[in-house]
Structures are given as structure tokens and as C-alpha cells.
Amino acid sequence: MARMRLKSELPSKPCLHCGRPFTWRRKWARDWAQVRYCSERCKRARGATPPTGEGLA
């Protein structure tokens, strides 16, 4: 049986839309190389401009 990993040990990469880093998830195990967005919301908004960060505090 494989040992548990800490979340900090898992691979991560930035979202192409919002730029936030997101970490590997088990459901992405087969296609981690093709995963580009952190969420469905970012995936749907991929054609829009990325958020500028104004008003975020």
C-alpha cells in the first residue's frame, strides 16, 4: 500500500486563467499533463480576460 503524502509534497501548477496555483488531485492522475484550469469556473471563462485583482482584499 502506498504511503500518504502531505499536500505540500504533491505537484502543483498555475491556472491559465486566474494564475492561482493548484495541486494534483487523484481524479486527475491519468491526465495531469492536460489539466490547465483550477476549476470549472476558470475553464468556462477561459476566453475572458483574467481578473486584475482590483477590489480583492
Backbone as ProteinMPNN parsed JSONL, in Angstrom:
{"seq_chain_A": "MARMRLKSELPSKPCLHCGRPFTWRRKWARDWAQVRYCSERCKRARGATPPTGEGLA", "coords_chain_A": {"N_chain_A": [[0.843, -1.181, 0.0], [0.535, 2.218, -0.788], [2.166, 5.0, 0.733], [0.761, 7.751, 2.569], [0.82, 11.084, 1.325], [1.962, 14.345, 2.116], [0.122, 17.351, 1.533], [1.741, 19.395, 0.683], [3.752, 18.059, -0.607], [2.752, 17.227, -3.017], [2.547, 17.598, -6.613], [2.216, 20.813, -8.218], [0.713, 23.447, -10.199], [0.263, 26.558, -12.018], [-2.954, 28.051, -12.639], [-4.246, 28.669, -15.876], [-6.059, 30.695, -16.334], [-6.72, 32.266, -13.933], [-4.303, 32.296, -12.608], [-3.685, 31.33, -10.103], [-2.049, 28.956, -7.982], [-2.606, 25.429, -8.18], [-3.043, 22.168, -6.805], [-2.169, 18.733, -7.474], [-4.705, 16.3, -7.969], [-6.351, 13.277, -7.113], [-8.271, 12.419, -8.981], [-7.307, 13.514, -11.284], [-5.192, 11.964, -12.031], [-4.66, 10.355, -14.339], [-4.586, 12.216, -16.432], [-2.964, 14.478, -15.786], [-1.097, 16.049, -17.139], [-2.621, 17.327, -19.068], [-4.388, 18.92, -17.671], [-5.357, 22.205, -17.142], [-6.733, 24.234, -15.898], [-7.899, 25.48, -12.744], [-10.482, 25.153, -11.864], [-13.942, 24.521, -12.789], [-15.188, 26.942, -13.236], [-13.077, 28.682, -14.026], [-12.363, 27.331, -16.327], [-14.647, 27.65, -17.949], [-14.549, 30.402, -18.281], [-12.364, 30.88, -19.861], [-11.958, 32.305, -22.258], [-12.343, 34.923, -21.579], [-10.87, 37.931, -20.186], [-8.219, 37.678, -17.781], [-8.7, 38.083, -14.186], [-7.966, 41.257, -12.648], [-7.363, 41.833, -10.061], [-8.261, 43.992, -8.722], [-10.127, 45.413, -6.111], [-10.009, 43.158, -4.62], [-9.441, 42.015, -1.446]], "CA_chain_A": [[0.0, 0.0, 0.0], [1.311, 3.454, -0.884], [2.054, 5.845, 1.922], [0.085, 9.032, 2.372], [1.7, 12.215, 1.092], [1.493, 15.646, 2.572], [-0.331, 18.161, 0.406], [2.873, 20.191, 0.214], [4.611, 17.2, -1.423], [2.108, 16.953, -4.287], [2.9, 18.568, -7.656], [1.25, 21.884, -8.441], [0.98, 24.319, -11.338], [-0.65, 27.702, -12.011], [-4.121, 28.053, -13.51], [-4.025, 29.553, -17.018], [-6.981, 31.83, -16.313], [-6.592, 33.141, -12.764], [-2.922, 32.335, -12.17], [-3.505, 30.739, -8.775], [-1.525, 27.595, -8.037], [-3.483, 24.358, -7.718], [-2.278, 20.945, -6.628], [-2.611, 17.476, -8.067], [-5.81, 15.597, -7.327], [-6.372, 11.884, -7.543], [-9.091, 12.238, -10.184], [-6.519, 13.982, -12.424], [-3.998, 11.12, -12.117], [-4.401, 9.896, -15.711], [-4.373, 13.293, -17.4], [-2.413, 15.655, -15.112], [-0.395, 16.887, -18.123], [-3.599, 18.093, -19.842], [-5.166, 19.798, -16.789], [-4.845, 23.566, -17.275], [-7.524, 25.172, -15.118], [-8.097, 25.036, -11.364], [-11.899, 24.889, -11.592], [-14.861, 24.637, -13.93], [-15.43, 28.37, -13.45], [-11.968, 29.188, -14.834], [-12.425, 26.667, -17.625], [-15.709, 28.306, -18.723], [-14.187, 31.805, -18.522], [-11.038, 30.909, -20.466], [-11.869, 33.3, -23.318], [-12.399, 36.251, -20.98], [-9.595, 38.4, -19.656], [-8.014, 37.263, -16.391], [-9.006, 39.134, -13.216], [-6.843, 42.172, -12.39], [-7.084, 41.872, -8.639], [-8.852, 45.195, -8.132], [-11.24, 45.155, -5.229], [-9.778, 41.97, -3.824], [-8.685, 42.358, -0.242]], "C_chain_A": [[0.887, 1.243, 0.0], [1.111, 4.303, 0.362], [1.365, 7.161, 1.58], [1.126, 10.121, 2.165], [1.099, 13.457, 1.706], [1.073, 16.456, 1.359], [0.808, 18.994, -0.172], [3.826, 19.381, -0.663], [4.02, 16.913, -2.806], [2.516, 17.988, -5.334], [1.813, 19.625, -7.802], [1.658, 22.674, -9.679], [-0.029, 25.45, -11.335], [-1.807, 27.516, -13.001], [-3.869, 29.035, -14.651], [-4.931, 30.775, -17.011], [-6.701, 32.772, -15.15], [-5.166, 33.227, -12.232], [-2.652, 31.752, -10.797], [-2.921, 29.328, -8.903], [-2.57, 26.593, -7.548], [-2.693, 23.062, -7.712], [-2.965, 19.752, -7.271], [-3.75, 16.88, -7.252], [-5.883, 14.196, -7.916], [-7.181, 11.682, -8.828], [-8.391, 12.731, -11.45], [-5.306, 13.099, -12.683], [-3.668, 10.716, -13.55], [-4.041, 11.019, -16.656], [-3.861, 14.592, -16.771], [-1.724, 16.59, -16.109], [-1.373, 17.759, -18.914], [-4.425, 19.043, -18.987], [-4.542, 21.184, -16.819], [-5.544, 24.571, -16.371], [-7.818, 24.603, -13.737], [-9.545, 24.65, -11.069], [-12.711, 24.97, -12.875], [-15.134, 26.106, -14.248], [-14.333, 28.979, -14.321], [-11.983, 28.579, -16.233], [-13.469, 27.319, -18.52], [-15.321, 29.722, -19.123], [-12.869, 31.938, -19.267], [-10.882, 31.943, -21.572], [-11.869, 34.726, -22.789], [-11.019, 36.657, -20.473], [-9.437, 37.962, -18.212], [-8.302, 38.395, -15.429], [-7.765, 39.965, -12.902], [-6.482, 42.241, -10.929], [-7.628, 43.119, -7.969], [-10.043, 44.812, -7.276], [-11.086, 43.896, -4.408], [-8.94, 42.347, -2.616], [-8.614, 41.194, 0.7]], "O_chain_A": [[1.884, 1.297, 0.721], [0.035, 4.32, 0.96], [1.392, 7.614, 0.435], [2.198, 10.08, 2.769], [-0.12, 13.598, 1.802], [1.613, 16.266, 0.269], [0.838, 19.267, -1.372], [4.63, 19.962, -1.393], [4.724, 16.405, -3.678], [2.801, 19.134, -4.987], [0.639, 19.364, -7.541], [2.793, 22.583, -10.147], [-1.082, 25.325, -10.711], [-1.648, 26.904, -14.057], [-3.336, 30.12, -14.422], [-4.6, 31.79, -17.623], [-6.468, 33.962, -15.366], [-4.85, 34.145, -11.476], [-1.499, 31.689, -10.37], [-3.265, 28.594, -9.831], [-3.324, 26.876, -6.616], [-1.781, 22.878, -8.518], [-4.161, 19.767, -7.564], [-3.761, 16.943, -6.023], [-5.519, 13.97, -9.07], [-6.812, 10.862, -9.669], [-8.817, 12.413, -12.56], [-4.457, 13.466, -13.496], [-2.499, 10.735, -13.936], [-3.27, 10.81, -17.592], [-4.272, 15.68, -17.172], [-1.768, 17.808, -15.935], [-0.99, 18.83, -19.385], [-5.11, 19.905, -19.537], [-3.349, 21.339, -16.556], [-5.006, 25.646, -16.106], [-7.969, 23.392, -13.576], [-9.806, 23.901, -10.127], [-12.226, 25.43, -13.909], [-15.292, 26.467, -15.414], [-14.631, 29.719, -15.259], [-11.648, 29.25, -17.209], [-13.226, 27.524, -19.709], [-15.719, 30.195, -20.187], [-12.303, 33.031, -19.3], [-9.771, 32.418, -21.804], [-11.435, 35.643, -23.486], [-10.119, 35.826, -20.349], [-10.427, 37.883, -17.484], [-8.168, 39.561, -15.801], [-6.648, 39.446, -12.892], [-5.381, 42.675, -10.591], [-7.471, 43.285, -6.759], [-10.867, 43.987, -7.671], [-11.944, 43.59, -3.58], [-7.863, 42.928, -2.749], [-8.014, 41.3, 1.77]]}, "name": "protein", "num_of_chains": 1, "seq": "MARMRLKSELPSKPCLHCGRPFTWRRKWARDWAQVRYCSERCKRARGATPPTGEGLA"}
